[in-house]
Amino acid sequence: MIPPYTCDVAILAGGMGTRLKSRTGDLPKPMAPLLGRPVLEHQVELCRRHGFTRIALLVHYGHEAIAEHFGDGEGLGVQISYVVERDARGTAGALRDALPFLSERFLVLYGDTYADVDLRRMWQAHEEACVAATLLLHPNDHPHDSDLVELDDHQRVVAVHPYPHPRGAVLRNLVNAALYVMERSALDGLVPPGKSDLAKHTFPAMLARGLALAGHVSPEYIKDMGTPERLDKVERDLLAGIPERLSGRSLRPAVFLDRDGTLNKEVDHLREPGQLVLLEGAAEAVRRINRAGLLAVTITNQPVIARGEVSWDGLAAIHARLDHLLGLGGAFLDRIYVCPHHPDSGFPGEVPELKMLCGCRKPKTGLFDQASRDLHISRAHSWFVGDTTSDVRAGHRAGVRTILVRTGYAGLDAKYADEPDYTMPDLPAAVDWILGGHASMSRQLLPVAEAALSARLILVGGPARAGKSCAARVLAEQLESTGKTVHLLSLDGWLRPVEQRPEGSGVENRYDLEALRRLVGAVTETSTTQWFTPRTYDRRNRTTVAGPSRSIAPGDLVIAEGVPALIDEFLCSRAAVRLYVDVAEQERHRRLTRDYDWRGTEGPDLDARLTSRDTDELPAVRASVSRATHQINGN
């Protein structure tokens, strides 16, 4: 059907769909059912939603079935025309036939993909770029068998790397997502009459001719559905709300990730791609973030650039290796933000213009600010996972929840006194907490939070490694959301010096309970502001560090958590809300073992320490459950 008008959209809908025969029978691939409607209908609806209503369907196999279903498009609020390809000649060949019926500027969509992309925004970006074509680009979980694209600093395409890639190639994970805005005049005489492909042939030919191409990099959802497995995956994602979460119609949740010591092994100023080795479980952890529909965004200080030890090209090669290794594990980073600056001078070969006090070097928040603008991120629903106190302070300043991991520096850099919201063994454990543990514990704590609103002191007790500190922090979040001021006291800060608490001395004798009783008595028995000095326990060195003095106002709430919280009768007598946290014994032992391993205790010493804890501490702690007003599982 030759349209009486030119079309703003060309949808490539000529595929047979051999691999989808089990779902489509004899129907063409674009008619594969997705939530009760053909995939192609979702595409047409996307175009209409963004104001593109003149659509050309470029059809071949089974075109009669497509025409019968869609007609002239009136029922869908669009105008549909058909360009029937007699012989299948690839995506570029099909588009060549349709050029006489297309507007000077037009969109190209593939009929076997599901997309939730702001087409109007991409169209406007293309207009502003003044280029021959704009390609939608994104990282994906299978870059090794995808068409990859290289961009310069101005988002112009400098190279296209069609699949298959040369053996040993290590490239950035920036994939051609198969959605374009194109200028018809740029294609004059460019597409041969035979079989050719837009990604593999046309775009490289445009670059060779000197035409400018732009990349529109977006985390929005677009997936091909060429196999039953991929079709099922898209259906699951739709039902889980992942396309909506990534759409940008509302702010997106993100997991910000430090690089060195969090994703990859800390090697002290990594300078070469070969030095980058992923930490165990890192790829799978990032993959889980991707699958959950959260953005994975790396924020990293790289002063090696300012020091002249790594060039920008060298950094690109390092990040290409990072992308490559994550891609092998089916994972990707949505974006990497880098601070190249360093405040101190005096390094041989340094780059003077990068020697400065900047606003982007963590713990400053410039990179978080930029990422939030670029990717429309909701900080209230986002996290930052890192291995240093600089990361913790940066996360606090940026307004996101923080997790310190015990890999890399494990917080032992001691640059800042900031305490993380949560501490986890590594990135996989942090992602477990982000994707499931935090929400699960929040649900369990709702009745506790309600009871605590009228309390002054809340105690959180239970066995070691049961999840008390996490429970206390989540409870504090819930109470703070009601406008309450909450103070967290970790009772481990009142552990006696190590030489005064030998193993087997009894759990109550290991703590300075008299000092705790004085503090709790002052807080609960008077109606005046009380000042106190919080203490932090350094688990690695088994020492206590005093922090800056803080005040507790009469209306504030105090949450005291620790092993002896429910054991001491005086403390319990002052707390109306007493929470007991426990966990399955096998899981608790696993956590204890991992904690002692991190602290350097192993072999016979580890066995002896675990046995001592079981006999010296566990009976008294387990008996204290009788004093609890509430009980939850710390899994």
FENRAGI-V745001 format. One record per pair of residues at least 24 apart in sequence whose ideal C-beta (glycine too) atoms are under 8 Angstrom apart, sorted by sequence separation. I is the first residue (numbers start at 1). J is the second residue. D is the distance in Angstrom with one decimal. If there is no record, write none. Layout:
BEGIN
I|J|D + I|J|D
END
This chain:
BEGIN
53|77|6.8 + 54|78|7.4 + 55|79|6.9 + 56|80|7.8 + 57|81|7.2 + 59|83|7.1 + 60|84|7.0 + 148|172|7.2 + 150|174|7.1 + 387|411|7.0 + 389|413|5.7 + 392|416|7.0 + 405|429|7.7 + 529|553|5.2 + 53|78|4.5 + 54|79|5.1 + 55|80|5.2 + 56|81|5.1 + 57|82|5.3 + 58|83|5.1 + 59|84|5.6 + 60|85|4.4 + 131|156|7.4 + 148|173|7.4 + 149|174|5.3 + 186|211|5.5 + 221|246|4.8 + 315|340|8.0 + 388|413|4.7 + 389|414|6.4 + 390|415|5.6 + 393|418|4.4 + 395|420|7.8 + 405|430|5.8 + 491|516|6.7 + 529|554|6.7 + 40|66|6.9 + 44|70|7.1 + 53|79|6.0 + 55|81|7.3 + 56|82|7.5 + 57|83|7.2 + 59|85|7.0 + 60|86|8.0 + 129|155|7.5 + 148|174|6.1 + 149|175|7.3 + 220|246|5.7 + 221|247|6.9 + 368|394|7.1 + 389|415|5.1 + 390|416|6.5 + 392|418|4.6 + 441|467|7.4 + 445|471|6.6 + 449|475|6.0 + 453|479|7.1 + 528|554|6.8 + 13|40|5.8 + 54|81|7.9 + 56|83|5.6 + 58|85|6.6 + 61|88|7.5 + 148|175|6.1 + 149|176|5.6 + 176|203|7.9 + 219|246|5.4 + 220|247|6.1 + 339|366|7.3 + 363|390|4.9 + 388|415|7.1 + 389|416|4.2 + 392|419|7.2 + 403|430|4.6 + 448|475|6.1 + 452|479|6.1 + 527|554|5.0 + 41|69|7.7 + 48|76|6.4 + 60|88|5.4 + 143|171|7.3 + 147|175|6.7 + 148|176|7.4 + 220|248|6.4 + 312|340|7.9 + 339|367|6.1 + 362|390|5.1 + 363|391|7.6 + 389|417|7.5 + 392|420|4.7 + 11|40|7.0 + 41|70|7.6 + 44|73|7.0 + 48|77|5.2 + 146|175|4.4 + 147|176|4.3 + 219|248|8.0 + 257|286|7.5 + 338|367|7.7 + 362|391|6.3 + 365|394|6.3 + 369|398|7.8 + 389|418|5.7 + 441|470|6.3 + 445|474|5.7 + 449|478|4.1 + 453|482|6.6 + 523|552|5.6 + 40|70|7.6 + 48|78|5.1 + 143|173|4.3 + 146|176|7.2 + 218|248|7.9 + 337|367|4.2 + 363|393|3.8 + 364|394|7.1 + 368|398|3.9 + 403|433|6.9 + 441|471|6.0 + 445|475|5.2 + 449|479|5.9 + 489|519|8.0 + 28|59|7.5 + 31|62|7.2 + 38|69|6.6 + 45|76|6.7 + 47|78|6.8 + 362|393|7.8 + 363|394|4.0 + 403|434|7.5 + 453|484|7.3 + 11|43|5.7 + 28|60|7.9 + 29|61|8.0 + 44|76|5.5 + 143|175|6.0 + 362|394|4.1 + 365|397|5.0 + 368|400|7.4 + 442|474|5.5 + 446|478|7.3 + 11|44|7.5 + 28|61|5.0 + 140|173|7.1 + 219|252|7.1 + 271|304|6.0 + 305|338|7.7 + 337|370|6.2 + 364|397|7.3 + 365|398|4.5 + 437|470|7.3 + 441|474|5.0 + 445|478|6.2 + 28|62|3.5 + 31|65|6.0 + 44|78|6.0 + 60|94|7.2 + 139|173|4.2 + 255|289|5.1 + 269|303|7.7 + 270|304|7.3 + 306|340|5.7 + 337|371|5.5 + 363|397|6.2 + 27|62|5.9 + 28|63|7.3 + 31|66|6.5 + 41|76|7.3 + 139|174|6.3 + 140|175|4.8 + 263|298|7.0 + 269|304|5.2 + 296|331|7.7 + 298|333|5.3 + 305|340|3.8 + 306|341|5.4 + 307|342|6.0 + 442|477|7.8 + 523|558|5.8 + 11|47|7.9 + 26|62|7.0 + 30|66|6.6 + 44|80|7.4 + 58|94|4.5 + 138|174|7.5 + 139|175|6.4 + 296|332|7.1 + 297|333|7.0 + 300|336|7.0 + 302|338|5.2 + 303|339|7.9 + 306|342|3.8 + 335|371|6.5 + 438|474|6.6 + 442|478|6.9 + 28|65|6.4 + 58|95|6.8 + 137|174|5.2 + 138|175|6.0 + 140|177|8.0 + 162|199|6.1 + 296|333|5.1 + 297|334|5.7 + 298|335|7.3 + 300|337|7.3 + 301|338|8.0 + 302|339|6.7 + 303|340|7.4 + 433|470|7.4 + 9|47|5.2 + 27|65|5.5 + 28|66|6.3 + 31|69|7.0 + 137|175|6.5 + 162|200|4.2 + 269|307|7.9 + 271|309|5.4 + 296|334|5.5 + 297|335|5.1 + 298|336|4.5 + 299|337|5.3 + 300|338|5.7 + 301|339|4.9 + 302|340|5.7 + 303|341|6.9 + 309|347|7.8 + 520|558|7.9 + 58|97|7.3 + 137|176|6.5 + 138|177|5.2 + 160|199|7.2 + 255|294|5.4 + 257|296|6.3 + 259|298|5.4 + 271|310|5.4 + 295|334|4.6 + 297|336|7.8 + 298|337|6.8 + 300|339|7.3 + 303|342|3.8 + 308|347|6.5 + 335|374|7.1 + 385|424|8.0 + 58|98|5.3 + 136|176|7.9 + 137|177|6.1 + 254|294|6.1 + 255|295|7.1 + 257|297|6.9 + 258|298|7.4 + 260|300|7.0 + 269|309|6.7 + 286|326|5.8 + 295|335|7.6 + 297|337|7.0 + 307|347|4.4 + 308|348|7.3 + 309|349|7.4 + 335|375|6.5 + 520|560|7.1 + 135|176|5.8 + 136|177|4.3 + 174|215|7.2 + 253|294|5.0 + 254|295|3.9 + 255|296|5.7 + 256|297|5.2 + 257|298|5.0 + 258|299|6.6 + 259|300|3.9 + 290|331|6.0 + 308|349|3.5 + 334|375|6.9 + 493|534|6.6 + 494|535|6.4 + 56|98|5.5 + 135|177|7.6 + 136|178|7.5 + 162|204|7.6 + 252|294|7.8 + 253|295|7.2 + 254|296|7.5 + 255|297|7.3 + 256|298|7.6 + 257|299|7.2 + 258|300|6.4 + 272|314|7.8 + 276|318|5.9 + 283|325|6.8 + 287|329|6.1 + 289|331|7.9 + 290|332|6.1 + 307|349|7.5 + 308|350|4.7 + 385|427|6.3 + 493|535|3.0 + 495|537|5.9 + 9|52|5.0 + 136|179|4.1 + 160|203|5.1 + 174|217|7.0 + 179|222|6.3 + 252|295|5.6 + 254|297|5.2 + 256|299|5.2 + 271|314|7.5 + 283|326|5.2 + 286|329|7.6 + 287|330|5.0 + 307|350|5.3 + 308|351|5.5 + 493|536|5.7 + 582|625|7.5 + 8|52|5.1 + 11|55|6.3 + 13|57|5.0 + 14|58|6.0 + 135|179|7.8 + 136|180|7.0 + 160|204|5.1 + 178|222|7.4 + 273|317|5.0 + 278|322|8.0 + 282|326|7.7 + 287|331|3.8 + 306|350|6.3 + 307|351|7.8 + 493|537|5.3 + 498|542|4.8 + 516|560|7.8 + 580|624|7.0 + 8|53|7.8 + 9|54|6.9 + 10|55|7.9 + 11|56|7.2 + 13|58|6.0 + 14|59|5.3 + 15|60|7.8 + 16|61|4.4 + 56|101|5.7 + 135|180|5.6 + 177|222|5.0 + 273|318|5.0 + 276|321|5.1 + 283|328|7.0 + 284|329|6.0 + 286|331|3.9 + 306|351|5.5 + 385|430|4.8 + 489|534|6.9 + 490|535|7.9 + 492|537|3.8 + 498|543|7.7 + 580|625|4.7 + 8|54|5.1 + 9|55|4.5 + 10|56|5.0 + 11|57|5.4 + 12|58|5.2 + 13|59|5.1 + 14|60|3.2 + 15|61|6.9 + 16|62|7.6 + 56|102|6.5 + 134|180|6.5 + 157|203|7.4 + 178|224|6.9 + 272|318|7.5 + 276|322|5.9 + 283|329|2.7 + 285|331|7.9 + 286|332|7.2 + 305|351|6.8 + 423|469|7.5 + 490|536|7.1 + 497|543|8.0 + 7|54|4.6 + 8|55|7.6 + 9|56|6.7 + 11|58|6.6 + 14|61|6.1 + 133|180|5.7 + 134|181|4.5 + 160|207|6.8 + 246|293|5.8 + 273|320|7.2 + 274|321|7.8 + 278|325|5.1 + 282|329|8.0 + 283|330|7.3 + 284|331|7.2 + 286|333|6.9 + 383|430|7.9 + 422|469|7.8 + 490|537|6.7 + 492|539|7.9 + 497|544|7.7 + 580|627|8.0 + 6|54|7.2 + 7|55|5.9 + 10|58|5.8 + 133|181|6.8 + 134|182|7.9 + 159|207|7.5 + 245|293|4.1 + 270|318|6.8 + 273|321|4.2 + 278|326|7.3 + 283|331|4.7 + 306|354|3.7 + 422|470|6.0 + 580|628|3.7 + 587|635|6.6 + 5|54|6.0 + 7|56|4.0 + 14|63|7.6 + 54|103|7.8 + 133|182|4.5 + 158|207|7.9 + 245|294|7.7 + 246|295|7.8 + 276|325|7.3 + 305|354|6.3 + 306|355|5.7 + 495|544|6.3 + 521|570|7.8 + 525|574|8.0 + 578|627|5.8 + 579|628|6.4 + 582|631|7.2 + 132|182|7.3 + 133|183|6.7 + 157|207|6.7 + 242|292|7.7 + 494|544|7.8 + 520|570|7.4 + 524|574|4.4 + 578|628|5.0 + 579|629|7.4 + 580|630|7.2 + 581|631|7.7 + 583|633|6.4 + 3|54|7.7 + 132|183|5.2 + 242|293|3.6 + 278|329|7.8 + 383|434|5.4 + 422|473|6.2 + 493|544|5.8 + 511|562|7.7 + 513|564|6.8 + 517|568|7.5 + 520|571|5.9 + 578|629|4.9 + 579|630|4.9 + 580|631|4.6 + 581|632|5.8 + 582|633|6.8 + 583|634|4.3 + 584|635|7.1 + 131|183|7.9 + 147|199|4.6 + 241|293|7.3 + 421|473|5.6 + 516|568|7.5 + 577|629|5.7 + 578|630|7.3 + 579|631|7.3 + 580|632|7.8 + 581|633|7.7 + 582|634|6.4 + 583|635|5.7 + 3|56|6.9 + 13|66|6.3 + 133|186|6.6 + 147|200|7.0 + 240|293|7.1 + 363|416|6.9 + 511|564|5.2 + 517|570|5.0 + 521|574|7.1 + 567|620|5.6 + 576|629|7.5 + 577|630|7.0 + 579|632|6.8 + 581|634|4.5 + 57|111|7.6 + 132|186|3.6 + 517|571|7.0 + 520|574|5.3 + 563|617|6.6 + 567|621|6.6 + 52|107|6.3 + 126|181|4.0 + 157|212|8.0 + 513|568|5.7 + 516|571|6.9 + 566|621|7.8 + 572|627|5.0 + 156|212|6.1 + 157|213|3.9 + 237|293|7.5 + 507|563|6.1 + 508|564|6.2 + 539|595|7.2 + 122|179|7.5 + 156|213|6.9 + 157|214|6.7 + 507|564|6.1 + 513|570|8.0 + 542|599|7.9 + 567|624|4.9 + 123|181|5.7 + 156|214|5.9 + 157|215|5.8 + 264|322|6.9 + 303|361|7.8 + 540|598|7.4 + 563|621|6.0 + 566|624|3.8 + 122|181|6.1 + 155|214|5.7 + 156|215|7.5 + 263|322|7.2 + 508|567|6.2 + 540|599|5.6 + 566|625|7.4 + 47|107|7.4 + 155|215|5.1 + 301|361|5.5 + 507|567|6.6 + 508|568|7.1 + 539|599|6.2 + 540|600|7.9 + 155|216|7.8 + 301|362|5.4 + 566|627|4.9 + 47|109|7.5 + 117|179|6.4 + 155|217|7.2 + 566|628|6.1 + 46|109|7.9 + 259|322|7.6 + 299|362|6.8 + 457|520|6.5 + 487|550|7.0 + 115|179|6.2 + 151|215|4.6 + 113|178|6.0 + 487|552|5.6 + 43|109|5.5 + 113|179|7.5 + 149|215|6.1 + 151|217|7.5 + 457|523|6.8 + 52|119|6.2 + 456|523|7.1 + 457|524|5.5 + 43|111|6.2 + 50|118|6.8 + 110|178|4.6 + 135|203|7.2 + 299|367|4.8 + 456|524|5.5 + 485|553|6.7 + 494|562|8.0 + 46|115|6.0 + 50|119|4.0 + 51|120|6.1 + 109|178|7.9 + 110|179|7.3 + 299|368|6.5 + 487|556|6.0 + 489|558|6.4 + 491|560|6.0 + 43|113|7.5 + 46|116|7.1 + 50|120|4.6 + 109|179|5.8 + 133|203|7.1 + 485|555|7.2 + 486|556|7.0 + 487|557|7.2 + 489|559|6.9 + 491|561|6.5 + 492|562|5.6 + 14|85|5.5 + 40|111|5.0 + 43|114|7.9 + 46|117|7.3 + 108|179|7.0 + 484|555|8.0 + 485|556|4.5 + 486|557|4.8 + 487|558|5.0 + 488|559|5.3 + 489|560|4.3 + 490|561|6.2 + 491|562|2.6 + 492|563|8.0 + 39|111|6.8 + 42|114|5.8 + 43|115|7.1 + 47|119|6.7 + 107|179|7.5 + 108|180|4.4 + 299|371|7.1 + 484|556|7.5 + 485|557|7.0 + 486|558|7.6 + 487|559|7.2 + 489|561|7.2 + 490|562|6.2 + 491|563|7.1 + 39|112|6.4 + 46|119|6.8 + 107|180|7.1 + 108|181|7.8 + 133|206|6.6 + 484|557|5.4 + 486|559|6.2 + 488|561|7.2 + 491|564|6.0 + 5|79|7.1 + 7|81|6.2 + 14|88|6.4 + 39|113|7.7 + 107|181|5.7 + 108|182|6.0 + 132|206|5.8 + 297|371|5.3 + 491|565|6.1 + 39|114|6.3 + 106|181|7.5 + 107|182|7.9 + 3|79|7.5 + 105|181|6.8 + 106|182|6.1 + 219|295|5.7 + 257|333|7.5 + 105|182|7.3 + 259|336|7.8 + 3|81|3.6 + 105|183|5.8 + 106|184|6.7 + 133|211|7.6 + 135|213|6.5 + 137|215|4.5 + 297|375|6.9 + 479|557|5.9 + 2|81|7.4 + 12|91|5.5 + 104|183|6.6 + 105|184|7.3 + 132|211|4.0 + 134|213|7.2 + 135|214|7.3 + 137|216|6.6 + 138|217|6.6 + 1|81|5.4 + 14|94|5.7 + 32|112|7.5 + 34|114|6.4 + 104|184|5.1 + 131|211|7.7 + 132|212|5.9 + 133|213|5.1 + 134|214|4.5 + 135|215|5.7 + 136|216|5.3 + 137|217|4.9 + 138|218|6.1 + 254|334|7.9 + 295|375|5.9 + 297|377|7.6 + 1|82|4.7 + 30|111|3.6 + 103|184|7.1 + 104|185|6.5 + 131|212|4.3 + 132|213|6.3 + 133|214|7.5 + 134|215|7.4 + 135|216|6.8 + 137|218|7.6 + 138|219|6.5 + 12|94|5.8 + 29|111|7.1 + 30|112|6.0 + 102|184|5.6 + 130|212|7.6 + 131|213|5.8 + 134|216|5.2 + 136|218|6.4 + 138|220|7.7 + 295|377|6.7 + 12|95|7.3 + 29|112|5.0 + 129|212|7.7 + 131|214|4.5 + 476|559|5.8 + 138|222|7.2 + 475|559|6.2 + 10|95|6.2 + 99|184|5.9 + 129|214|4.2 + 299|384|7.3 + 136|222|6.9 + 472|559|4.9 + 10|98|5.5 + 99|187|6.4 + 126|214|6.7 + 125|214|7.4 + 301|390|7.8 + 472|561|4.0 + 108|198|7.3 + 126|216|7.3 + 471|561|7.3 + 7|98|8.0 + 96|187|7.6 + 125|216|5.3 + 10|102|5.9 + 95|187|7.7 + 469|561|5.9 + 468|561|4.7 + 7|101|5.9 + 8|102|7.9 + 122|216|5.1 + 468|562|6.8 + 6|101|6.2 + 7|102|5.5 + 8|103|5.2 + 17|112|7.2 + 96|191|4.3 + 299|394|7.5 + 468|563|7.8 + 6|102|6.0 + 7|103|6.5 + 10|106|5.8 + 12|108|7.0 + 15|111|6.9 + 95|191|6.9 + 122|218|7.6 + 6|103|4.4 + 8|105|7.6 + 9|106|6.3 + 10|107|7.1 + 11|108|7.9 + 12|109|7.2 + 14|111|7.9 + 15|112|5.6 + 96|193|7.3 + 468|565|7.8 + 3|101|5.6 + 8|106|5.5 + 9|107|4.6 + 10|108|5.2 + 11|109|4.8 + 12|110|5.1 + 13|111|3.6 + 93|191|7.2 + 2|101|6.9 + 7|106|6.7 + 8|107|6.5 + 9|108|7.9 + 10|109|7.5 + 11|110|7.5 + 12|111|5.7 + 92|191|4.9 + 458|557|6.7 + 460|559|6.3 + 464|563|5.8 + 9|109|6.7 + 11|111|5.1 + 93|193|7.8 + 457|557|7.8 + 458|558|7.1 + 459|559|8.0 + 460|560|7.1 + 461|561|7.4 + 463|563|7.1 + 93|194|7.0 + 117|218|6.8 + 456|557|6.8 + 457|558|5.1 + 458|559|4.7 + 459|560|5.6 + 460|561|3.7 + 461|562|7.0 + 462|563|7.5 + 93|195|5.6 + 118|220|6.8 + 455|557|6.6 + 456|558|6.8 + 458|560|7.3 + 459|561|7.5 + 460|562|7.7 + 461|563|6.8 + 93|196|5.7 + 95|198|6.8 + 117|220|4.5 + 170|273|7.2 + 457|560|6.8 + 461|564|7.2 + 92|196|4.0 + 116|220|6.1 + 117|221|7.5 + 461|565|3.5 + 462|566|7.7 + 475|579|7.5 + 89|194|6.4 + 90|195|4.7 + 91|196|8.0 + 92|197|5.7 + 115|220|7.5 + 116|221|4.7 + 117|222|5.9 + 452|557|6.7 + 460|565|5.9 + 461|566|3.5 + 503|608|7.7 + 89|195|4.4 + 90|196|5.3 + 91|197|5.4 + 92|198|4.9 + 115|221|6.9 + 116|222|7.4 + 459|565|4.3 + 461|567|7.0 + 503|609|7.1 + 88|195|7.7 + 89|196|7.1 + 90|197|4.7 + 91|198|4.6 + 114|221|7.6 + 115|222|4.1 + 459|566|6.0 + 90|198|8.0 + 91|199|7.5 + 114|222|7.1 + 115|223|8.0 + 471|579|6.6 + 504|612|5.9 + 92|201|6.0 + 113|222|5.8 + 114|223|5.6 + 503|612|4.4 + 507|616|6.5 + 92|202|4.7 + 113|223|6.4 + 471|581|5.0 + 506|616|6.4 + 507|617|4.5 + 113|224|4.8 + 114|225|6.2 + 504|615|7.9 + 505|616|7.5 + 112|224|5.8 + 113|225|6.7 + 256|368|6.8 + 459|571|6.1 + 504|616|5.4 + 508|620|7.4 + 112|225|5.7 + 459|572|6.7 + 468|581|4.9 + 503|616|6.9 + 507|620|5.5 + 110|224|7.1 + 112|226|5.7 + 467|581|5.2 + 506|620|7.8 + 507|621|6.8 + 219|334|5.0 + 256|371|7.3 + 466|581|4.8 + 459|575|4.4 + 466|582|5.2 + 467|583|5.9 + 254|371|7.4 + 419|536|6.7 + 457|574|5.4 + 458|575|6.2 + 461|578|7.2 + 466|583|4.7 + 217|335|8.0 + 457|575|4.4 + 459|577|7.3 + 461|579|7.3 + 462|580|5.3 + 465|583|7.6 + 417|536|7.9 + 457|576|7.4 + 458|577|4.5 + 459|578|4.7 + 460|579|4.7 + 461|580|5.8 + 462|581|3.9 + 463|582|6.3 + 114|234|4.9 + 455|575|7.2 + 456|576|7.6 + 457|577|7.8 + 458|578|7.6 + 459|579|6.8 + 461|581|7.3 + 462|582|5.2 + 463|583|7.7 + 254|375|6.9 + 266|387|7.3 + 455|576|4.7 + 458|579|6.8 + 460|581|6.3 + 454|576|7.6 + 455|577|4.8 + 466|588|6.0 + 252|375|6.2 + 254|377|4.7 + 262|385|5.9 + 465|588|5.3 + 114|238|7.7 + 252|376|5.7 + 253|377|7.5 + 254|378|7.7 + 262|386|5.6 + 464|588|7.6 + 251|376|5.5 + 252|377|5.5 + 253|378|5.7 + 261|386|7.7 + 262|387|5.2 + 451|576|7.6 + 452|577|4.8 + 463|588|6.1 + 251|377|6.2 + 252|378|6.3 + 256|382|6.5 + 258|384|7.6 + 261|387|3.8 + 451|577|5.1 + 465|591|3.9 + 116|243|4.0 + 251|378|3.4 + 255|382|6.9 + 256|383|6.7 + 257|384|7.7 + 258|385|6.6 + 260|387|7.9 + 261|388|7.2 + 465|592|4.9 + 116|244|7.2 + 248|376|5.1 + 250|378|7.6 + 253|381|4.1 + 254|382|4.4 + 255|383|5.1 + 256|384|4.2 + 257|385|5.5 + 258|386|3.5 + 279|407|5.7 + 412|540|6.4 + 464|592|6.3 + 114|243|7.6 + 118|247|7.6 + 253|382|5.6 + 254|383|7.6 + 255|384|7.9 + 256|385|7.1 + 257|386|7.6 + 258|387|6.1 + 262|391|7.9 + 448|577|6.5 + 116|246|7.3 + 118|248|6.3 + 251|381|7.5 + 255|385|6.6 + 258|388|7.3 + 410|540|7.4 + 417|547|5.9 + 465|595|6.2 + 116|247|5.1 + 417|548|7.3 + 448|579|5.6 + 258|391|5.1 + 256|395|7.3 + 294|434|7.8 + 266|407|7.7 + 286|427|7.9 + 256|398|7.8 + 266|408|4.1 + 285|427|4.5 + 289|431|6.1 + 262|405|5.9 + 265|408|7.8 + 266|409|6.5 + 285|428|4.5 + 288|431|5.3 + 292|435|5.5 + 172|316|7.1 + 256|400|6.5 + 261|405|7.9 + 284|428|6.6 + 262|407|6.6 + 281|426|6.5 + 282|427|5.3 + 285|430|7.4 + 286|431|8.0 + 289|434|7.7 + 141|287|6.7 + 261|407|5.8 + 262|408|6.1 + 280|426|7.6 + 281|427|6.6 + 282|428|7.6 + 285|431|4.3 + 289|435|7.6 + 170|317|7.6 + 172|319|6.6 + 261|408|1.8 + 279|426|6.7 + 281|428|3.9 + 288|435|6.2 + 172|320|4.9 + 260|408|6.5 + 261|409|5.6 + 279|427|6.6 + 141|290|6.2 + 171|320|5.7 + 261|410|8.0 + 464|613|6.4 + 170|320|5.1 + 173|323|3.8 + 258|408|7.9 + 170|321|5.6 + 172|323|5.3 + 173|324|7.5 + 171|323|7.5 + 171|324|7.1 + 173|326|7.3 + 464|617|6.8 + 170|324|4.7 + 173|327|5.4 + 463|617|7.4 + 463|618|6.1 + 219|375|6.3 + 463|621|5.0 + 173|332|5.2 + 462|621|6.6 + 463|622|7.1 + 173|333|7.6 + 461|621|7.1 + 471|632|6.5 + 461|624|5.8 + 471|634|6.4 + 263|427|6.9 + 470|634|7.1 + 262|427|6.0 + 468|634|7.1 + 461|628|7.4 + 467|634|2.4 + 466|634|4.4 + 467|635|7.3 + 425|594|5.6 + 257|427|7.6 + 425|595|7.9 + 462|634|7.0 + 425|598|7.0 + 255|431|7.4 + 451|629|7.0 + 255|434|6.2 + 451|630|7.2 + 143|323|6.9 + 143|324|7.7 + 448|630|4.8 + 144|327|6.0 + 447|630|6.8 + 139|323|7.1 + 143|327|4.3 + 144|328|7.3 + 448|632|7.5 + 142|327|7.2 + 39|225|6.1 + 141|327|7.2 + 445|632|6.6 + 142|330|7.0 + 410|598|7.4 + 444|632|4.2 + 141|330|4.4 + 143|332|7.3 + 444|633|6.9 + 141|331|6.3 + 34|225|7.1 + 141|332|5.9 + 441|632|7.1 + 140|332|6.2 + 406|598|5.2 + 32|225|6.4 + 139|332|3.7 + 441|634|7.6 + 139|333|6.5 + 139|334|6.4 + 440|635|7.3 + 138|334|7.9 + 29|226|7.3 + 34|231|6.8 + 437|635|7.4 + 32|231|6.1 + 34|234|6.5 + 35|235|6.2 + 34|235|6.3 + 35|238|6.1 + 34|238|7.7 + 35|239|8.0 + 20|225|7.8 + 23|228|5.8 + 20|226|7.0 + 22|228|5.9 + 19|226|6.0 + 20|227|7.0 + 19|227|5.0 + 20|228|6.4 + 23|231|6.5 + 17|226|7.4 + 19|228|7.4 + 20|231|7.0
END
